[in-house]
Each structure stands twice: as structure tokens, then as C-alpha cells.
Amino acid sequence: MSTLQNALTLTIDGTPDFGSEVLKSLYRLTGRSTVELRQAIGRGEPVYSASLFGADHIDVVPRLERTVDYLTRSGIPFTLHELHDGERAEISLETMNGIIGPGADHA
């Protein structure tokens, strides 16, 4: 995931040891295996990255939105970042929504 130049990324805050139900939910949302998810969480790396450009944009943005919704509803803290030309900056949920399009209905 680190090779992306323009993307939105989502990182779980801290290093929680989630049970299987949370990991299964994250697997269904992100498409990453539970092993990959555990490793990313343990290392403080993004659990999901959505490329801002390219053919898969239409698929990855809805996954990002659903993952954000799940984590918010579950009370699991997370941080969003924007990667722009390789530079990483923390962003708010409002900024994310502005980037992917106001009123976007990707789900």
C-alpha cells in the first residue's frame, strides 16, 4: 500500500487486539485478510487505502466509506490521511467527504 502516490488511507488508532467478530467485519469491508489486518494494526499502518485515481476508484471509495461508517458506529478510533504526490497529511472526516465528492452516493 505504501507505493500509492494519491490516496486516502485509514489507520486504526493504537494497537487494539480485536476479537474475531471485529476482524471478520473489517475483512468483509476492506477485503484484507485477518492476518494482514492484525499486522497493519499492530504496526500502526493503514488498514485500508483508497486510490484517488484509476479504474478501481469506483470500487475502493465505497469500501472506505463503509469502513469509516462501521468504525464510527462501533466506537473504534481511527485516523484518516491523504497521500498527495507521496506526501502524507492527516485529514478530518469532513475533508475526506469533500475529496471524494459532496453528496456522493457510492454505497
N, C-alpha and C positions, 0 to 999 in steps of 0.2 A: 504493500500500500504506500510505502514511502516514496515511490517513484512518481506519484501523481504531482503535477505542477499546478493544476487549478481544480480544487475540490473543496467540499465541505466535509469535515470529519467530526466524529462523535467519540468521546473518551469517557469512560466511567470514572467518576471521582473516587480516589482512594483505591484500596485493593480489597474490596469485599469478597468473601468466599461464598458465592451464591450456591444455593441448592439446585438440584436438577430441574425443578419446575421453571425457575427464572432462566436458567441456561437453555432449556428447551424453547422457551418463548423467544429468547434472543436469537437462537438458531433459526427459528421459523421466520423471524423478522429480517435478519441480516444475511442469512444464507451461509454463515460461517459455522464451522463445526464447534462443538463444545470445547474441544481441546484448543482450537485456535482462540476461542473467546476467553478461556481461562488464562492462556498465555498473554493475550493482549491486555486483559485486566490486570494481571499480576505485574506486567512491565509498564503499566501506565500508558499504553499505546492505544490508538484508536481502535474501537471495536467495529466501526463502520466508516467507510469513506464513499462519498458520492461525487463522482466526476462531474464537473460543471459543463463539460463539453464532450461531444462524441455521441455515437449512436446509442449507447446504453443510458444516457441521461434520463430518458423517459421511464426506465425501469428502476434506476438507483434512487432517484429523488423520492418517489413514493415510499420506498423502503426506509429511507432516512426519516421521513415524516412519521411513519408508523412506529419506528423505533423511538423517536422523541416522545410521541404520544404515550407509548407503553411505559417508558421510564418515568415520565411525568406523573402518570396515573398511579404508578407503583411507588412513588416517592423515592426513586433511586436517583441520586445526584449525578449529573454529567456535565461535561464541558464541550462546547462546540468551537471549532476552529475553521477558519477559511484559509486555504492554501491558494495563494495567487502568485504565479510565476515562481513557485518554490518557497515563497516567504509565508510563514505561519503567523496568524493573528487570532486571538480569542474573539469570538463574536457572541452576541446575545441571540436569543430565540427570535426576537423581532427582526434583527438583522438577517438571520437565516431566511426568514419568511420573505423579506424584501429581496433577497438574492434569487430565491427560486421563483419568485413571482407573487405579487399580491393577489389574494383570492384564488390562488392556484388550486385546482381540484385534481390532484394526481392519484388519489386513492381510489 
